[in-house]
Amino acid sequence: MPKPSRRLRPSIETVVQQVDATLDGEPRADNIPTGFPSIDRLLGGGLRRRDLVLLAGDIGSGKSSLALGIALRSVLAGTPVLFLSGEMSEERLMERALAIEGRATVDELRTGKLTDERRSAVGAAAVRLRGAPLVVRPLIGREFAEIEEALVVVPRPALVVIDYLQLVPSPHPTREQDDVLALATRALKGVALAENVAILAVAQLPALVATREDPRPTLDDLGGRGQVKQHADVVLGLYREEMYRPGGGVEGATELIVGKNRNGPTGFADLYFYQRWLRFEDMLDPDR
């Protein structure tokens, strides 16, 4: 591409430089690969800084496991990640991390009943994770400011994972739950913009009717008076046929549905969920 004119705005020059780098085969500086090739292709290279991405699913669909899996693949690729958990302590979260990376069950880790092969795999996973740039903090949920304060860590995160959206407090007093959800979502988008980070927030589906003809998650299932789907840049929905039609789907087969993508196409990726290990894998690009 021709060199940008001096008359161009600085922001335009930055975009042109990014396009030139992309044409040269270099990854964009604002891209954060998820580590799942099918997802990254759908999202144009992965998650993007300054975007708010929601990962939504029914209870038991594995959304927290997938969020942790993306966090682990990101940190192992060298991306600093801040993980805010409203349900697990750091110790419990790392126990899950070892289960995912070592392909072991949590019960095996807790009881120590591991085969030599599995013990070796868990040990190797521990070595990989020991120096990874992952910071885990609790999500207490008393004030929204705790999320902003958690960002003041070293190394400075490029990706912030929040488990889960409904535990994020509103930055302004309100009693209606839908209003809390809408205000919290808008505030998270503001943090992503101001701090130049990608935010991946796990989200429940308060408006999902599991008995409807097609229980795949939709944007309207997010609730929040329509404000949640409006403020999010990307909405990913998890769907496992076996949860709604026992015997009607392949056990573990999972659709990851891109229901909204502000800067790209929608679509879906095929994943597989090893529930005993709490681990997702890409069905088209099986990993290590």
C-alpha positions as CSV (number, residue, x, y, z in Angstrom):
1,M,0.0,0.0,0.0
2,P,1.2,3.6,-0.6
3,K,2.6,5.4,2.3
4,P,-0.1,7.4,4.2
5,S,-0.3,11.2,3.4
6,R,0.7,13.6,6.2
7,R,-2.8,15.0,5.9
8,L,-4.3,11.8,7.2
9,R,-5.5,11.7,10.8
10,P,-3.2,9.8,13.2
11,S,-5.9,7.1,13.7
12,I,-6.1,6.6,9.9
13,E,-2.4,6.2,9.7
14,T,-2.5,3.6,12.4
15,V,-5.2,1.6,10.5
16,V,-3.1,1.8,7.3
17,Q,0.0,0.5,9.2
18,Q,-2.1,-2.4,10.6
19,V,-3.4,-3.3,7.2
20,D,0.2,-3.2,5.8
21,A,1.4,-5.5,8.6
22,T,-1.5,-7.8,7.9
23,L,-0.7,-8.0,4.2
24,D,2.9,-8.9,5.2
25,G,1.6,-11.9,7.1
26,E,2.1,-10.4,10.6
27,P,-0.7,-10.8,13.2
28,R,-2.6,-7.6,14.0
29,A,-1.4,-5.9,17.2
30,D,-5.0,-5.7,18.5
31,N,-5.8,-9.4,17.9
32,I,-5.8,-11.9,20.7
33,P,-6.1,-15.5,19.3
34,T,-8.3,-17.8,21.4
35,G,-6.1,-20.8,20.5
36,F,-9.1,-22.5,18.8
37,P,-8.4,-22.2,15.1
38,S,-12.1,-22.5,14.0
39,I,-13.1,-19.7,16.4
40,D,-10.2,-17.5,15.3
41,R,-11.1,-17.9,11.7
42,L,-14.7,-16.9,12.4
43,L,-13.6,-13.8,14.3
44,G,-11.0,-12.6,11.9
45,G,-8.0,-13.7,13.9
46,G,-9.4,-13.9,17.4
47,L,-10.7,-11.5,20.1
48,R,-9.9,-7.8,19.6
49,R,-8.7,-5.3,22.1
50,R,-11.4,-2.8,23.1
51,D,-14.2,-5.3,22.3
52,L,-16.6,-6.8,24.8
53,V,-17.3,-10.4,24.0
54,L,-20.0,-12.4,25.7
55,L,-19.8,-16.2,26.0
56,A,-23.3,-17.3,26.8
57,G,-24.9,-20.7,27.4
58,D,-27.4,-22.7,29.5
59,I,-26.5,-24.0,32.9
60,G,-24.2,-27.0,32.5
61,S,-23.2,-26.2,28.9
62,G,-19.5,-25.7,29.8
63,K,-19.3,-22.0,29.3
64,S,-17.0,-21.5,32.3
65,S,-14.8,-24.3,31.1
66,L,-14.5,-22.8,27.6
67,A,-13.7,-19.4,29.0
68,L,-10.9,-20.9,31.2
69,G,-9.7,-22.9,28.2
70,I,-9.4,-19.7,26.1
71,A,-7.6,-18.0,29.0
72,L,-5.1,-20.9,29.2
73,R,-4.4,-21.1,25.5
74,S,-3.9,-17.3,25.5
75,V,-1.4,-17.2,28.4
76,L,0.5,-20.2,27.0
77,A,0.9,-18.2,23.8
78,G,2.3,-15.3,25.8
79,T,-0.7,-13.1,26.2
80,P,-1.1,-11.6,29.7
81,V,-4.6,-12.5,31.1
82,L,-6.5,-11.4,34.1
83,F,-9.2,-13.9,35.2
84,L,-11.9,-12.6,37.6
85,S,-13.9,-15.4,39.1
86,G,-17.0,-15.0,41.1
87,E,-17.4,-18.7,41.9
88,M,-14.0,-20.2,42.5
89,S,-10.9,-19.3,44.5
90,E,-7.5,-19.1,42.8
91,E,-6.6,-22.6,44.1
92,R,-9.8,-24.2,42.7
93,L,-9.4,-22.4,39.4
94,M,-5.8,-23.7,39.0
95,E,-7.0,-27.1,39.9
96,R,-9.4,-26.9,36.9
97,A,-6.6,-25.5,34.8
98,L,-4.4,-28.6,35.5
99,A,-7.4,-30.8,34.7
100,I,-7.8,-29.2,31.4
101,E,-4.2,-29.0,30.4
102,G,-3.2,-32.4,31.9
103,R,-6.4,-34.2,30.6
104,A,-7.2,-35.5,34.1
105,T,-10.4,-35.3,36.2
106,V,-10.6,-33.0,39.2
107,D,-11.3,-36.1,41.4
108,E,-8.1,-37.7,40.2
109,L,-6.2,-34.6,41.1
110,R,-7.8,-34.3,44.5
111,T,-7.3,-38.0,45.5
112,G,-3.9,-38.4,43.8
113,K,-5.2,-41.5,42.0
114,L,-3.3,-40.9,38.7
115,T,-1.6,-43.3,36.4
116,D,2.0,-42.7,35.7
117,E,1.1,-41.4,32.2
118,R,-1.5,-39.0,33.6
119,R,0.8,-37.9,36.5
120,S,3.5,-37.1,33.9
121,A,0.9,-35.1,31.8
122,V,-0.2,-33.1,34.8
123,G,3.4,-32.4,35.8
124,A,4.2,-31.1,32.4
125,A,1.0,-28.9,32.5
126,A,2.2,-27.5,35.8
127,V,5.6,-26.6,34.4
128,R,3.9,-24.8,31.4
129,L,1.6,-22.9,33.6
130,R,4.1,-22.0,36.4
131,G,5.5,-19.0,34.5
132,A,2.5,-18.1,32.4
133,P,1.3,-14.5,32.6
134,L,-2.0,-15.4,34.3
135,V,-3.4,-13.4,37.2
136,V,-6.5,-14.6,39.1
137,R,-8.6,-12.3,41.3
138,P,-11.9,-12.9,43.0
139,L,-15.0,-11.1,41.8
140,I,-16.7,-10.1,45.0
141,G,-19.4,-8.1,43.3
142,R,-19.9,-5.3,45.8
143,E,-18.8,-2.3,43.6
144,F,-18.0,-2.0,39.9
145,A,-14.8,-0.2,40.8
146,E,-13.2,-3.5,41.9
147,I,-13.0,-4.5,38.2
148,E,-11.1,-1.3,37.3
149,E,-8.8,-1.7,40.3
150,A,-8.1,-5.4,39.4
151,L,-6.6,-4.2,36.1
152,V,-3.7,-2.5,38.0
153,V,-1.5,-5.6,37.9
154,V,1.8,-6.7,36.5
155,P,2.0,-7.8,33.7
156,R,-0.7,-5.5,32.4
157,P,-3.4,-7.7,30.9
158,A,-4.4,-7.7,27.2
159,L,-7.3,-10.1,27.9
160,V,-9.7,-9.9,30.9
161,V,-12.0,-12.9,31.5
162,I,-15.0,-12.4,33.8
163,D,-16.9,-15.4,35.2
164,Y,-19.6,-14.3,35.1
165,L,-21.6,-11.2,33.8
166,Q,-24.5,-11.5,36.2
167,L,-22.1,-11.1,39.2
168,V,-20.8,-7.7,37.9
169,P,-22.4,-4.9,40.0
170,S,-24.0,-1.9,38.4
171,P,-21.8,1.3,38.5
172,H,-25.0,3.2,39.5
173,P,-27.6,2.3,42.2
174,T,-30.6,0.5,40.8
175,R,-33.0,-2.2,42.1
176,E,-34.2,-3.8,38.9
177,Q,-32.1,-6.8,37.9
178,D,-32.5,-6.0,34.2
179,D,-31.2,-2.5,34.8
180,V,-28.2,-3.8,36.8
181,L,-27.4,-6.2,33.9
182,A,-27.7,-3.5,31.3
183,L,-25.7,-0.9,33.2
184,A,-23.0,-3.4,34.1
185,T,-22.6,-4.5,30.4
186,R,-22.4,-0.9,29.3
187,A,-19.7,-0.2,31.9
188,L,-17.7,-3.2,30.9
189,K,-17.7,-2.0,27.3
190,G,-16.4,1.4,28.6
191,V,-13.6,-0.4,30.5
192,A,-12.6,-2.3,27.3
193,L,-12.4,1.0,25.4
194,A,-10.6,3.0,28.1
195,E,-8.1,0.3,29.1
196,N,-7.4,-1.1,25.6
197,V,-8.2,-4.7,26.6
198,A,-10.4,-7.4,25.3
199,I,-13.1,-8.5,27.8
200,L,-14.5,-12.0,27.6
201,A,-17.5,-12.3,30.0
202,V,-19.3,-15.5,30.6
203,A,-23.1,-14.9,30.6
204,Q,-26.1,-16.7,31.7
205,L,-29.3,-16.8,29.6
206,P,-32.1,-15.6,31.8
207,A,-34.7,-15.5,29.0
208,L,-33.9,-19.0,27.6
209,V,-36.9,-21.4,27.4
210,A,-35.3,-24.8,27.2
211,T,-38.5,-26.5,26.1
212,R,-39.0,-24.4,22.9
213,E,-38.6,-26.1,19.6
214,D,-35.1,-24.8,19.0
215,P,-33.3,-24.2,22.3
216,R,-30.2,-22.8,20.7
217,P,-29.2,-19.6,22.4
218,T,-30.3,-16.3,20.8
219,L,-29.5,-12.7,21.5
220,D,-32.8,-12.1,23.1
221,D,-32.1,-14.8,25.7
222,L,-29.5,-12.5,27.2
223,G,-32.2,-10.3,28.8
224,G,-31.3,-6.8,30.2
225,R,-34.1,-5.2,28.2
226,G,-32.2,-5.7,25.0
227,Q,-29.3,-3.6,26.2
228,V,-26.9,-6.5,26.8
229,K,-27.0,-7.6,23.1
230,Q,-26.7,-4.0,22.1
231,H,-23.5,-3.1,24.0
232,A,-21.7,-6.4,23.3
233,D,-19.4,-6.4,20.2
234,V,-19.4,-10.2,19.9
235,V,-21.9,-12.7,21.3
236,L,-20.9,-16.4,21.3
237,G,-23.5,-19.0,22.3
238,L,-22.8,-22.6,23.4
239,Y,-25.2,-25.3,22.4
240,R,-25.0,-29.0,23.1
241,E,-27.8,-31.1,21.6
242,E,-27.5,-33.9,24.2
243,M,-28.6,-31.5,26.9
244,Y,-32.1,-31.1,25.4
245,R,-32.6,-34.3,23.4
246,P,-30.9,-37.2,25.2
247,G,-29.8,-39.8,22.7
248,G,-30.5,-37.4,19.8
249,G,-27.0,-35.9,19.5
250,V,-23.4,-37.0,19.7
251,E,-22.2,-36.9,23.3
252,G,-19.8,-33.9,23.7
253,A,-20.5,-32.4,20.3
254,T,-20.9,-28.6,20.7
255,E,-21.9,-25.8,18.5
256,L,-20.3,-22.4,19.2
257,I,-22.6,-20.0,17.6
258,V,-21.5,-16.5,16.7
259,G,-24.8,-14.7,17.1
260,K,-23.4,-11.2,16.8
261,N,-20.2,-9.9,15.4
262,R,-20.1,-6.1,15.1
263,N,-17.1,-6.2,12.8
264,G,-17.4,-9.4,10.9
265,P,-19.7,-12.3,9.9
266,T,-21.8,-14.6,12.0
267,G,-21.6,-18.4,11.8
268,F,-20.6,-21.3,14.0
269,A,-17.7,-23.5,14.9
270,D,-17.7,-27.2,15.9
271,L,-16.1,-28.0,19.2
272,Y,-16.0,-31.2,21.3
273,F,-16.4,-31.1,25.1
274,Y,-14.5,-33.7,27.2
275,Q,-16.7,-33.2,30.2
276,R,-14.6,-35.4,32.5
277,W,-11.6,-33.2,31.8
278,L,-13.6,-29.9,31.6
279,R,-11.8,-29.5,28.2
280,F,-12.9,-28.2,24.8
281,E,-11.2,-29.1,21.6
282,D,-11.6,-27.8,18.0
283,M,-13.2,-30.6,16.0
284,L,-11.8,-29.4,12.7
285,D,-8.3,-28.6,14.0
286,P,-7.6,-31.1,16.8
287,D,-4.9,-29.7,19.0
288,R,-1.8,-31.1,20.7
